[in-house]
Structures are given as structure tokens and as C-alpha cells.
């Protein structure tokens, strides 16, 4: 039975990888080194791989890709760092900050007459739990996180990371925050 379960996991992982690893024009993955363990990748590589994988998930469903937003990335990065410092994995920051208050401080909501926001968070260690592929897979396996990613009303996003996790600093761990938004 255990061997069958392992085979099932291997088959599922192969299917997910085949969908994501579809080669681009140059014969390389469009999403870079998305399966690397955190210690093997730069912050930029980790962020851009997550951005790419999230957009691939949307594109496979006929949706427009999300656009990069520097203010959303800055808000997300600050929250990831805050979670590592405070040893918590939560949507609320120290002092009770919320997604809306953090994004407002970033300037994203300036001059917006209306807006919508969503946030996904997570943490992981090593290649199997901390890679961009692992966090996007976790989000897509969670109904609430998946709904945020596939929400047609959200148009912009930014990914923030902090080295370490809420359980302690670790050079091979990452705490992730994905902020999504639309403003009018």
C-alpha cells in the first residue's frame, strides 16, 4: 500500500511538472528555476518564479495574466519580514496591521476611488516545501488561496519573501506573501 501511495504521489507530481515545465520557444521553462530550494536561488529568482507560475495557472484557464505592482511587492515583502521577526504566520501584523492598511501605506491605493485586495501567505523549507513550485502548488490545493489566484477581478500582484520562517531563521526556508489587487 505504501509503495502504491508513493507511486500516486510521483505520478501527480509528474503531471504538475509537465504542465508547468512546458518548454518555451527557447526550449527552457518560462518560469526559470521554480523547483530550486530557497538557498539555491536569489530573492529575485524566487519572486519571479512565483509570479510566472501564478500567471501560468491563470493562463491555462483562459484568464489574463496579472501585472506586476511594485507597491504590492513592497507591502508583501514587509509582511513576510514581519512574520519571520514575530514568529507568526498570520494575515495580521504586529500592532494589528491588516492587508488594507499595509497596502495603503505602500501607496498602491493612492487616488483609488475603489479597490479590491486579496492575500495569500505561506512558509516552507527546502526544495519540497520552500520552492516557488511548492508554494504555488500549496496555494492551488487550498480553495481560498486558489480562489484569490483565479479571481478575474484582481489584476495586479506582488510577491514578497523573507528568508526564514515563523518557526525560526533558516537559510533554506522562505516565508511568502502574495498580494493581489485592483484599483479604480
N, C-alpha and C positions, 0 to 999 in steps of 0.2 A: 504494500500500500504506500509506503513512504517513497519508494522508487517511482511509482506512478504519479504521486503528487509532485515530486521534483521534475519529472518529465513534463507535466502540465504547466508548471511554472516556466520551464525552459521554452516550451512552445509559445506560451503567451508573451514572454519577453522577446522571442524571435519575431513574432508578429508585430509587436510595438516597434521594435527596432527597424524592421523592414519598412514600416510606414513612415518613420521619421528619417531614416537614412537614405531615402530615395535620392539618388545622385542628381546633382545639378548639371549644368552644361559642361562644367569642367571635370565631371566625374567625382566630385567631392560632395560631402554633405553640405547642404545650405546652412546648417546650424553649427558649424565649427566643431569643437571638441566637447560636445554636450555630455559625454559619458565620463569625463575626467573627474577624478577625485578633487576636492577643493584645493588641496596643497599642490596639485599639478597644474593649476590654472591661475591666471591673473584675475583680479576682480572684474576687469573689463570683459574677459572671455566668459566668465560665469554669467554676468548680466546679459551680454548679447546673445548667448546661447539660450537662456530662458526666454528672452524676448522673441527670438526666432521660433522656438518650439511652441510658444503660445500662439503665435501667428500661424504656424503650420496647422495647429489644431483648428483654428478658425477657418483657414483657407480650405481644409478638407471638407468643411461643412458649407462651403459656398459663401462664407462671410468675408467682409472686407477686413484687411489686417488692421491692427491697432497701430497708432502713431506714437512714436517716442515723445515723451514730455520730460524735459529737464526738471521742472519744478516737482513733478510727481516722483521722479527718481530721487531728488534731494529729500523729499518728505519720507519716502520709503527707506532710504539709507539711514536717516536719522532714527526712524523707528526700529530698524533692525539693530542698530548700535545700542539703542536704549534697552531693548530686550536682553541683549547679551550682558550689558552692565548691571541690569536689575535682576538677572536670573529668572526672568519670566517669559512665557510665550503667550502673549495676550494682545488683543486689539486696543487695549487701553495703555497709555504710557504713564510714567510716574507723574503724580500730581493730577491724574485723571484726564490727560490729553486724549482726544478722540481722533479718528480718521479725519473728520471735517476740520477740527482745529489745527491739526498738523499740516494738512493740505492748504488751508487758508494761510498759514504762516509762510508757506513756500512761495506764495504769490500766484498759484495756479487759479485761484478763484477771483483774482482782482478783475474788476469790471464785468464780472459774470452776473447776468440777471437771473439765471437759473443754472443748476448743475445737478449732476448725479455722480456718486462716488461708490467704489467698492474696494475691498482689500482682501488679499489672501496672504497668510503668513505660514511659515514652517521652518523647521530646522532639521539638519541631518549631518551625518558624519560619513566620510569615506565615499567611495565610488557608488556603493549600492544604495546609500541613503542621502548623501550630500551633493551628488552631482546635479547639474541642471536637468538632466533626463529624469532623475529620481524625484525631484521636487515637482516638476510638471506632471509626471505620472501620478504622484500622490494627489495633487490638486484635481486632476481629471477623474480620479477614482472617488472623490468626495463630491456629493451632489451640490452642496452650497458653493464650493470653490469652482467647480466646473461651470455652474450657472453664471458666476461672475465672469469667467473667461469667455463664455459663449454668449454673453449679453450683447445683443445687437445695438442697444442704446448707448453702450460705452465705446468711446472712440480713441482715447489716449491712454498711455500707460508708461510706468517707470518701474524698474526693478531696483531694489536696494538690498545690499548684502552687508553682513558683518561677519568677520572671521570669529569663529567660536559659536557656542550655542548656549541657551539659557541654563544648561547644566554645568557650564564651566568652559573656560577658554581651551581651545584645541585647534591647532593649525590645520587640521584636516576636517574641520566642521564649519558649517556656514548657517547663519540664520537669515532667512529670506523674507522680504516683504514685497508684494506686488500691489501697487496702487493703480487703480483704473478710474477713468473719469470722462465726463463730457461736460462742457460748459457752453452756455449761450450768452 
